[in-house]
């Protein structure tokens, strides 16, 4: 969420260092919860740029 007076994000990335069997229940993620407005703004820009290229 990126608002005029507040910001928050739950960001996740799938871990590639562990062997997985392909089942969704076996997937592992690194996660971060942040209120860092600059970090969230960067993440939002990256996600939007990926959507625009499709």
N, CA, C and O atoms as a CHARMM CRD file, in Angstrom:
* protein
*
  216
    1    1 UNK  N      0.84700  -1.13600   0.00000 PROA 1      0.00000
    2    1 UNK  CA     0.00000   0.00000   0.00000 PROA 1      0.00000
    3    1 UNK  C      0.90700   1.21600   0.00000 PROA 1      0.00000
    4    1 UNK  O      1.83300   1.31100   0.80500 PROA 1      0.00000
    5    2 UNK  N      0.63900   2.13800  -0.90100 PROA 2      0.00000
    6    2 UNK  CA     1.42700   3.36100  -0.98400 PROA 2      0.00000
    7    2 UNK  C      0.45200   4.51700  -1.07300 PROA 2      0.00000
    8    2 UNK  O     -0.09600   4.80800  -2.13700 PROA 2      0.00000
    9    3 UNK  N      0.24300   5.17000   0.05300 PROA 3      0.00000
   10    3 UNK  CA    -0.69300   6.26600   0.11000 PROA 3      0.00000
   11    3 UNK  C      0.01100   7.59300   0.35300 PROA 3      0.00000
   12    3 UNK  O      1.23700   7.65200   0.44400 PROA 3      0.00000
   13    4 UNK  N     -0.77300   8.64300   0.45400 PROA 4      0.00000
   14    4 UNK  CA    -0.22000   9.98400   0.64900 PROA 4      0.00000
   15    4 UNK  C      0.47400  10.11600   1.99700 PROA 4      0.00000
   16    4 UNK  O      1.47500  10.82400   2.10900 PROA 4      0.00000
   17    5 UNK  N     -0.04200   9.44700   3.01700 PROA 5      0.00000
   18    5 UNK  CA     0.53100   9.60200   4.36200 PROA 5      0.00000
   19    5 UNK  C      0.99000   8.29900   4.99100 PROA 5      0.00000
   20    5 UNK  O      1.53000   8.30600   6.09700 PROA 5      0.00000
   21    6 UNK  N      0.78700   7.18700   4.31100 PROA 6      0.00000
   22    6 UNK  CA     1.17200   5.89200   4.88300 PROA 6      0.00000
   23    6 UNK  C      1.67800   4.96800   3.78400 PROA 6      0.00000
   24    6 UNK  O      1.28900   5.08300   2.62100 PROA 6      0.00000
   25    7 UNK  N      2.55200   4.05100   4.18100 PROA 7      0.00000
   26    7 UNK  CA     3.04900   3.06000   3.22400 PROA 7      0.00000
   27    7 UNK  C      3.36500   1.76600   3.97300 PROA 7      0.00000
   28    7 UNK  O      3.82500   1.78600   5.11400 PROA 7      0.00000
   29    8 UNK  N      3.11000   0.65500   3.31200 PROA 8      0.00000
   30    8 UNK  CA     3.41200  -0.65900   3.88200 PROA 8      0.00000
   31    8 UNK  C      3.47400  -1.67000   2.74400 PROA 8      0.00000
   32    8 UNK  O      2.75700  -1.55600   1.74900 PROA 8      0.00000
   33    9 UNK  N      4.34900  -2.66500   2.91100 PROA 9      0.00000
   34    9 UNK  CA     4.45100  -3.69900   1.88500 PROA 9      0.00000
   35    9 UNK  C      4.90300  -5.00800   2.50800 PROA 9      0.00000
   36    9 UNK  O      5.72500  -5.03100   3.42300 PROA 9      0.00000
   37   10 UNK  N      4.35400  -6.08100   1.99800 PROA 10     0.00000
   38   10 UNK  CA     4.81500  -7.43000   2.29700 PROA 10     0.00000
   39   10 UNK  C      5.41300  -7.93300   0.98800 PROA 10     0.00000
   40   10 UNK  O      4.69700  -8.14700   0.01000 PROA 10     0.00000
   41   11 UNK  N      6.72400  -8.11900   0.97900 PROA 11     0.00000
   42   11 UNK  CA     7.43900  -8.48500  -0.23600 PROA 11     0.00000
   43   11 UNK  C      7.99400  -9.88900  -0.05600 PROA 11     0.00000
   44   11 UNK  O      8.56400 -10.21100   0.98600 PROA 11     0.00000
   45   12 UNK  N      7.82400 -10.72800  -1.08500 PROA 12     0.00000
   46   12 UNK  CA     8.29600 -12.11100  -0.99900 PROA 12     0.00000
   47   12 UNK  C      9.05800 -12.48700  -2.25700 PROA 12     0.00000
   48   12 UNK  O      8.77000 -12.00500  -3.35300 PROA 12     0.00000
   49   13 UNK  N     10.03800 -13.36000  -2.07200 PROA 13     0.00000
   50   13 UNK  CA    10.81500 -13.88600  -3.19100 PROA 13     0.00000
   51   13 UNK  C     10.99600 -15.37400  -2.96200 PROA 13     0.00000
   52   13 UNK  O     11.37400 -15.80500  -1.87300 PROA 13     0.00000
   53   14 UNK  N     10.72300 -16.15200  -3.99200 PROA 14     0.00000
   54   14 UNK  CA    10.88000 -17.60400  -3.87100 PROA 14     0.00000
   55   14 UNK  C     12.35400 -17.96300  -3.72800 PROA 14     0.00000
   56   14 UNK  O     13.20900 -17.44000  -4.44300 PROA 14     0.00000
   57   15 UNK  N     12.63100 -18.85800  -2.79900 PROA 15     0.00000
   58   15 UNK  CA    14.01200 -19.31600  -2.59000 PROA 15     0.00000
   59   15 UNK  C     14.37000 -20.32900  -3.65800 PROA 15     0.00000
   60   15 UNK  O     13.60200 -21.24900  -3.93800 PROA 15     0.00000
   61   16 UNK  N     15.52400 -20.15900  -4.24500 PROA 16     0.00000
   62   16 UNK  CA    15.98900 -21.06300  -5.30300 PROA 16     0.00000
   63   16 UNK  C     17.05400 -22.02100  -4.79800 PROA 16     0.00000
   64   16 UNK  O     17.49300 -22.89600  -5.54500 PROA 16     0.00000
   65   17 UNK  N     17.48000 -21.87900  -3.55300 PROA 17     0.00000
   66   17 UNK  CA    18.58400 -22.68100  -3.03500 PROA 17     0.00000
   67   17 UNK  C     18.17500 -24.04900  -2.52100 PROA 17     0.00000
   68   17 UNK  O     19.02800 -24.84200  -2.12300 PROA 17     0.00000
   69   18 UNK  N     16.88300 -24.33500  -2.52400 PROA 18     0.00000
   70   18 UNK  CA    16.41000 -25.61700  -2.01500 PROA 18     0.00000
   71   18 UNK  C     15.74700 -26.39600  -3.13900 PROA 18     0.00000
   72   18 UNK  O     15.02300 -25.82600  -3.95600 PROA 18     0.00000
   73   19 UNK  N     15.99300 -27.69100  -3.17700 PROA 19     0.00000
   74   19 UNK  CA    15.33800 -28.54200  -4.17000 PROA 19     0.00000
   75   19 UNK  C     13.85700 -28.64900  -3.81800 PROA 19     0.00000
   76   19 UNK  O     13.49400 -28.84800  -2.65900 PROA 19     0.00000
   77   20 UNK  N     13.02100 -28.51500  -4.82000 PROA 20     0.00000
   78   20 UNK  CA    11.57600 -28.64000  -4.59400 PROA 20     0.00000
   79   20 UNK  C     11.02600 -29.72300  -5.51300 PROA 20     0.00000
   80   20 UNK  O     11.56000 -29.98900  -6.59000 PROA 20     0.00000
   81   21 UNK  N      9.96100 -30.32400  -5.06100 PROA 21     0.00000
   82   21 UNK  CA     9.34400 -31.38100  -5.86200 PROA 21     0.00000
   83   21 UNK  C      8.33000 -30.80900  -6.84600 PROA 21     0.00000
   84   21 UNK  O      7.75500 -31.55200  -7.64100 PROA 21     0.00000
   85   22 UNK  N      8.10500 -29.50100  -6.80000 PROA 22     0.00000
   86   22 UNK  CA     7.15900 -28.89400  -7.71500 PROA 22     0.00000
   87   22 UNK  C      5.79000 -28.65900  -7.10500 PROA 22     0.00000
   88   22 UNK  O      4.99700 -27.88400  -7.63900 PROA 22     0.00000
   89   23 UNK  N      5.50600 -29.31300  -6.00300 PROA 23     0.00000
   90   23 UNK  CA     4.20900 -29.10200  -5.35700 PROA 23     0.00000
   91   23 UNK  C      4.20400 -27.74600  -4.65200 PROA 23     0.00000
   92   23 UNK  O      5.20200 -27.36200  -4.04100 PROA 23     0.00000
   93   24 UNK  N      3.09500 -27.02400  -4.73100 PROA 24     0.00000
   94   24 UNK  CA     3.01800 -25.69400  -4.12000 PROA 24     0.00000
   95   24 UNK  C      3.30000 -25.72100  -2.62800 PROA 24     0.00000
   96   24 UNK  O      3.86400 -24.76500  -2.09500 PROA 24     0.00000
   97   25 UNK  N      2.92900 -26.77300  -1.95400 PROA 25     0.00000
   98   25 UNK  CA     3.15800 -26.86200  -0.51900 PROA 25     0.00000
   99   25 UNK  C      4.62300 -26.97700  -0.14700 PROA 25     0.00000
  100   25 UNK  O      4.98500 -26.76500   1.01100 PROA 25     0.00000
  101   26 UNK  N      5.47500 -27.30900  -1.11100 PROA 26     0.00000
  102   26 UNK  CA     6.89800 -27.47000  -0.85400 PROA 26     0.00000
  103   26 UNK  C      7.71500 -26.22400  -1.15400 PROA 26     0.00000
  104   26 UNK  O      8.92400 -26.21600  -0.91900 PROA 26     0.00000
  105   27 UNK  N      7.09200 -25.17900  -1.66300 PROA 27     0.00000
  106   27 UNK  CA     7.82400 -23.96900  -2.03400 PROA 27     0.00000
  107   27 UNK  C      8.20900 -23.17400  -0.79600 PROA 27     0.00000
  108   27 UNK  O      7.45800 -23.14200   0.17900 PROA 27     0.00000
  109   28 UNK  N      9.38200 -22.52600  -0.82500 PROA 28     0.00000
  110   28 UNK  CA     9.88500 -21.72600   0.28400 PROA 28     0.00000
  111   28 UNK  C     10.12200 -20.29900  -0.20600 PROA 28     0.00000
  112   28 UNK  O     10.51300 -20.08100  -1.35300 PROA 28     0.00000
  113   29 UNK  N      9.87900 -19.33100   0.68000 PROA 29     0.00000
  114   29 UNK  CA    10.01400 -17.92000   0.32300 PROA 29     0.00000
  115   29 UNK  C     10.78200 -17.16900   1.39500 PROA 29     0.00000
  116   29 UNK  O     10.69900 -17.49000   2.58100 PROA 29     0.00000
  117   30 UNK  N     11.53200 -16.16000   0.96000 PROA 30     0.00000
  118   30 UNK  CA    12.08500 -15.15200   1.86200 PROA 30     0.00000
  119   30 UNK  C     11.08600 -14.00300   1.83800 PROA 30     0.00000
  120   30 UNK  O     10.63800 -13.59900   0.76500 PROA 30     0.00000
  121   31 UNK  N     10.73200 -13.47500   2.99800 PROA 31     0.00000
  122   31 UNK  CA     9.73900 -12.40400   3.06000 PROA 31     0.00000
  123   31 UNK  C     10.25400 -11.23100   3.88700 PROA 31     0.00000
  124   31 UNK  O     11.11700 -11.38100   4.75200 PROA 31     0.00000
  125   32 UNK  N      9.69400 -10.05700   3.59300 PROA 32     0.00000
  126   32 UNK  CA    10.02000  -8.85100   4.35900 PROA 32     0.00000
  127   32 UNK  C      8.75700  -8.01600   4.48500 PROA 32     0.00000
  128   32 UNK  O      8.00300  -7.85900   3.52500 PROA 32     0.00000
  129   33 UNK  N      8.53900  -7.49000   5.66000 PROA 33     0.00000
  130   33 UNK  CA     7.44600  -6.56200   5.92100 PROA 33     0.00000
  131   33 UNK  C      8.10000  -5.21900   6.20200 PROA 33     0.00000
  132   33 UNK  O      8.96100  -5.12000   7.07600 PROA 33     0.00000
  133   34 UNK  N      7.70100  -4.18100   5.46800 PROA 34     0.00000
  134   34 UNK  CA     8.37300  -2.89800   5.60700 PROA 34     0.00000
  135   34 UNK  C      7.41000  -1.72400   5.54200 PROA 34     0.00000
  136   34 UNK  O      6.33400  -1.80600   4.95100 PROA 34     0.00000
  137   35 UNK  N      7.82800  -0.63200   6.16600 PROA 35     0.00000
  138   35 UNK  CA     7.14200   0.64900   6.07100 PROA 35     0.00000
  139   35 UNK  C      8.06800   1.70500   5.46900 PROA 35     0.00000
  140   35 UNK  O      7.77300   2.89900   5.51000 PROA 35     0.00000
  141   36 UNK  N      9.19000   1.25100   4.90900 PROA 36     0.00000
  142   36 UNK  CA    10.17600   2.13700   4.29600 PROA 36     0.00000
  143   36 UNK  C      9.62600   2.65600   2.96200 PROA 36     0.00000
  144   36 UNK  O      9.56500   1.92200   1.97600 PROA 36     0.00000
  145   37 UNK  N      9.23000   3.93000   2.95000 PROA 37     0.00000
  146   37 UNK  CA     8.56600   4.51300   1.79500 PROA 37     0.00000
  147   37 UNK  C      9.43500   4.45200   0.52800 PROA 37     0.00000
  148   37 UNK  O      8.92400   4.16800  -0.55500 PROA 37     0.00000
  149   38 UNK  N     10.72600   4.71300   0.65600 PROA 38     0.00000
  150   38 UNK  CA    11.61400   4.68300  -0.51200 PROA 38     0.00000
  151   38 UNK  C     11.71100   3.27100  -1.08500 PROA 38     0.00000
  152   38 UNK  O     11.67100   3.09500  -2.30300 PROA 38     0.00000
  153   39 UNK  N     11.83500   2.27900  -0.23500 PROA 39     0.00000
  154   39 UNK  CA    11.90300   0.89000  -0.67900 PROA 39     0.00000
  155   39 UNK  C     10.59900   0.47600  -1.36200 PROA 39     0.00000
  156   39 UNK  O     10.62100  -0.17400  -2.40700 PROA 39     0.00000
  157   40 UNK  N      9.49600   0.84500  -0.78400 PROA 40     0.00000
  158   40 UNK  CA     8.18600   0.49200  -1.35100 PROA 40     0.00000
  159   40 UNK  C      7.99300   1.17500  -2.70100 PROA 40     0.00000
  160   40 UNK  O      7.49600   0.55500  -3.64200 PROA 40     0.00000
  161   41 UNK  N      8.38000   2.44100  -2.80500 PROA 41     0.00000
  162   41 UNK  CA     8.25900   3.16600  -4.07200 PROA 41     0.00000
  163   41 UNK  C      9.08500   2.49000  -5.15700 PROA 41     0.00000
  164   41 UNK  O      8.63000   2.36600  -6.29400 PROA 41     0.00000
  165   42 UNK  N     10.29300   2.05300  -4.81900 PROA 42     0.00000
  166   42 UNK  CA    11.13700   1.33900  -5.77700 PROA 42     0.00000
  167   42 UNK  C     10.47800   0.03700  -6.21200 PROA 42     0.00000
  168   42 UNK  O     10.45100  -0.27900  -7.40100 PROA 42     0.00000
  169   43 UNK  N      9.94800  -0.71800  -5.25500 PROA 43     0.00000
  170   43 UNK  CA     9.28000  -1.98900  -5.56800 PROA 43     0.00000
  171   43 UNK  C      8.06400  -1.77000  -6.46700 PROA 43     0.00000
  172   43 UNK  O      7.84600  -2.53200  -7.40900 PROA 43     0.00000
  173   44 UNK  N      7.28100  -0.75100  -6.18600 PROA 44     0.00000
  174   44 UNK  CA     6.09300  -0.44400  -6.98900 PROA 44     0.00000
  175   44 UNK  C      6.49900  -0.08100  -8.41300 PROA 44     0.00000
  176   44 UNK  O      5.86600  -0.52700  -9.37000 PROA 44     0.00000
  177   45 UNK  N      7.53700   0.71500  -8.56200 PROA 45     0.00000
  178   45 UNK  CA     8.00100   1.10300  -9.90200 PROA 45     0.00000
  179   45 UNK  C      8.47000  -0.11400 -10.69300 PROA 45     0.00000
  180   45 UNK  O      8.18100  -0.22800 -11.88400 PROA 45     0.00000
  181   46 UNK  N      9.18300  -1.01300 -10.04700 PROA 46     0.00000
  182   46 UNK  CA     9.64700  -2.22900 -10.72300 PROA 46     0.00000
  183   46 UNK  C      8.45300  -3.07300 -11.17100 PROA 46     0.00000
  184   46 UNK  O      8.41400  -3.54300 -12.30900 PROA 46     0.00000
  185   47 UNK  N      7.48900  -3.26400 -10.28700 PROA 47     0.00000
  186   47 UNK  CA     6.31000  -4.06900 -10.63700 PROA 47     0.00000
  187   47 UNK  C      5.51100  -3.42800 -11.76900 PROA 47     0.00000
  188   47 UNK  O      5.05800  -4.12400 -12.67800 PROA 47     0.00000
  189   48 UNK  N      5.33500  -2.11900 -11.72300 PROA 48     0.00000
  190   48 UNK  CA     4.58600  -1.43800 -12.78400 PROA 48     0.00000
  191   48 UNK  C      5.32200  -1.51200 -14.11600 PROA 48     0.00000
  192   48 UNK  O      4.68400  -1.66600 -15.15800 PROA 48     0.00000
  193   49 UNK  N      6.63900  -1.40700 -14.10700 PROA 49     0.00000
  194   49 UNK  CA     7.38900  -1.48400 -15.35900 PROA 49     0.00000
  195   49 UNK  C      7.25300  -2.87700 -15.98100 PROA 49     0.00000
  196   49 UNK  O      7.22700  -3.00700 -17.20500 PROA 49     0.00000
  197   50 UNK  N      7.16800  -3.91000 -15.15300 PROA 50     0.00000
  198   50 UNK  CA     6.97400  -5.26700 -15.67600 PROA 50     0.00000
  199   50 UNK  C      5.58800  -5.42000 -16.28700 PROA 50     0.00000
  200   50 UNK  O      5.42900  -6.12300 -17.28600 PROA 50     0.00000
  201   51 UNK  N      4.60400  -4.78600 -15.71600 PROA 51     0.00000
  202   51 UNK  CA     3.24200  -4.86900 -16.23900 PROA 51     0.00000
  203   51 UNK  C      3.12600  -4.11800 -17.56800 PROA 51     0.00000
  204   51 UNK  O      2.41300  -4.56600 -18.46600 PROA 51     0.00000
  205   52 UNK  N      3.80300  -3.00700 -17.70000 PROA 52     0.00000
  206   52 UNK  CA     3.73000  -2.20300 -18.91200 PROA 52     0.00000
  207   52 UNK  C      4.37200  -2.90300 -20.10200 PROA 52     0.00000
  208   52 UNK  O      3.95700  -2.69000 -21.24100 PROA 52     0.00000
  209   53 UNK  N      5.37100  -3.72900 -19.85600 PROA 53     0.00000
  210   53 UNK  CA     6.07800  -4.39600 -20.94800 PROA 53     0.00000
  211   53 UNK  C      5.28200  -5.56000 -21.55000 PROA 53     0.00000
  212   53 UNK  O      5.60700  -6.04300 -22.63500 PROA 53     0.00000
  213   54 UNK  N      4.25500  -6.00200 -20.85000 PROA 54     0.00000
  214   54 UNK  CA     3.42700  -7.11700 -21.35500 PROA 54     0.00000
  215   54 UNK  C      2.45800  -6.61700 -22.33000 PROA 54     0.00000
  216   54 UNK  O      1.67100  -7.39400 -22.87000 PROA 54     0.00000
